[in-house]
Amino acid sequence: MGEMQMSRYPVAPGCELNVRSGPGTGYAVVDVLPQGATVPVNCQTPGTTVSGPYGTSNIWDNIGNGRFVSDAYVKTGSDGYVAPRCG
């Protein structure tokens, strides 16, 4: 039985990405990812619409421990969902 390998995706180059406590820009910033970081995407959920290097998206990525980043700053290779919906 192989272990489930969590996909990791790169944050947009040159960006220090705010990590928030919920899926939106109204939530508190709880961390800042350094340039060149990669993040796991546990699940995805709609939230505040954000414009970033990878377009405009209302998808937020749960990167674990109740922490979220805007999908517009994460190179998932897709404008849509690449992980199950949170919830």
PyMOL commands that set and color helices and strands:
alter all, ss='L'
color gray80, all
select helices_A, chain A and resi 71-73
alter helices_A, ss='H'
color red, helices_A
select strands_A, chain A and resi 8-10+17-20+29-33+38-40+43-52+55-64+67-70
alter strands_A, ss='S'
color yellow, strands_A
deselect
rebuild
show_as cartoon
